[in-house]
Amino acid sequence: MATISPAAFAQSTFRNYRCADGSQFMVGFFQYDKRAHLQLDGKALTLPRRWTLSGSRYQAKGVTLRITKAGVTTLKHARRETTTCEQT
């Protein structure tokens, strides 16, 4: 069983989301890593941060996660339309 040190846990943020199309995912952000670590459809994905004018965009392998400065989160994956997601 793997354990996370208290210091590492304090420097990370995990969020659960539910999307309008029924998708659910968990994303983790770590203080010294600019990537988003996603758990989606039973698979672990690491999405590098991409350049954007406003908010944050993470993209790799056909998956795009966007989080605007206003807090609106959208997900596009697996040839599906972009869907709005809410934190649970």
RAKATA-V269311 format. One record per residue. D_CENTER is the distance of its C-alpha to the mean C-alpha in Angstrom with 2 decimals. Layout:
BEGIN
D_CENTER
D_CENTER
END
This chain:
BEGIN
24.38
21.95
21.80
19.76
22.07
22.18
21.71
18.49
17.12
18.25
16.32
12.85
10.56
8.95
7.89
8.81
8.72
11.61
12.17
15.65
16.19
15.83
12.55
10.75
7.65
6.61
4.00
6.53
7.87
11.51
14.35
15.81
12.95
11.44
8.80
5.16
6.17
5.09
8.09
9.07
12.80
13.96
12.64
10.73
9.09
8.77
7.77
10.25
10.25
12.74
15.52
15.57
18.21
16.31
12.99
10.06
9.20
7.44
9.52
11.35
13.50
13.45
9.76
8.68
5.83
8.05
8.61
12.40
14.70
15.94
12.70
12.37
9.01
9.49
8.47
11.09
11.89
15.16
17.54
16.62
16.83
14.04
13.36
12.70
10.58
11.73
10.77
13.23
END
